[in-house]
């Protein structure tokens, strides 16, 4: 079979010759009903009978891998898709650099690999769970369709990790695959594994911030895993990244359209001062400082997903050739890092300052730095919209020490510029930096569905172009 072509004949579309791999095929077919039960229980609430204009991967050829059509979500063809193998691929970093990439799990790294795959897998259904109520308050059919597209693809990313567990990890892989369907976002007894995936996504501004900030962590982590010397993981992540690009598009354009609508409404009403929060809110749009607070929240929660600045886990995974750096293949150094150092932002004598640390131990910090740079580019694009509409306001990422629960700065309180605060000062000023009840109530009051084709809720601008170049009036979801 041509690897670019996907076999659609069986229950599970795939380009991994499942038809000739009876053991794994059976294991996945056995897992399938549990997945569908999970989707029905924890996937989007309502709309399961509606026809949604979704893209489905039909190939892994970068030039034309997806096809668009109306699909009922439970009928979406969740499949197992790996990017084509690169002939003669070598392990690109770490102590095995230059050896042939592994096609099977190396015994000594089995536990480490399994842990990373399980953590990656756990985030995918978690995000679907977090977003499950949003369909009901969609600001347009276009946005509703994008939400559901993101949801079905996160479901597919779960399949991607479950395939690796079932194929390469035997009985314990099977148990982990089951457990991925058992944990629940926000559940007191069986929560998802990483903090940010147990938070709520209560409104559409949160959804767009989540897809901007947290999906971008997904991109960074997948880029790092795509470098893996374990070739099946690398190929899996490479194809996931193709889908991931749309998720970030949804986040970035979603926030941009909200900002644009706010600035336009301010201009039309002759309000130039972004601090006139009540006046701006009366226009039925979200004031820029509340948008900033949501950004502060989602950015800080997402920074925690990079783990500790100094991490033996990260050093071991790199040294072993299991998890690389962001776009390792484009970096020019020895790819082993045994003698090098990297400047790490730390709390030293009560002050936040850089300290050179062994580069291997600092890999989480380095990935986080790359992430912050990538976020800043996006924030720059938001600011261009604000500036073009002539409103004197600049969105800014908060300091990395702000509102942290993992790592170096989890022990202290800091404001958005990184000044340390006492507990009392923090308690007094928290609502300046993060959304509080009144902000949340106001946003919630705007979350009224707009389900007429071509119409948009008043707090968000229409997109510049439609999905799959469809015209403005296109009925992206035929609600049943
Ligand atoms: N919450 O050595 P450390 C995505 C634990 S998002 C709770 O610093 P390490 C997506 C850590 O597990 C990308 N616990 O950790 C986005 C460890 O515990 P153990 C998901 C945390 O391993 C949107 C201990 O603290 N993929 O795809 O260097 C929608 C010591 O920490 C947290 C990945 O994350 C936390 N935030 O770094 C859908 C890639 N942070 O083992 C999807 C795979 C740390 O000592 N994961 N801990 O008991 C990894 O690479 C790493 O596990 C982490 C943590 C980067 C997450």
Boltz pocket constraint, residues with backbone or C-beta under 6 A from the ligand:
constraints:
  - pocket:
      binder: B
      contacts: [[A, 115], [A, 116], [A, 117], [A, 119], [A, 120], [A, 123], [A, 124], [A, 127], [A, 154], [A, 193], [A, 194], [A, 195], [A, 196], [A, 210], [A, 214], [A, 215], [A, 216], [A, 217], [A, 218], [A, 219], [A, 221], [A, 222], [A, 304], [A, 305], [A, 306], [A, 307], [A, 308], [A, 309], [A, 310], [A, 311], [A, 312], [A, 313], [A, 314], [A, 323], [A, 364], [A, 406]]
      max_distance: 6.0
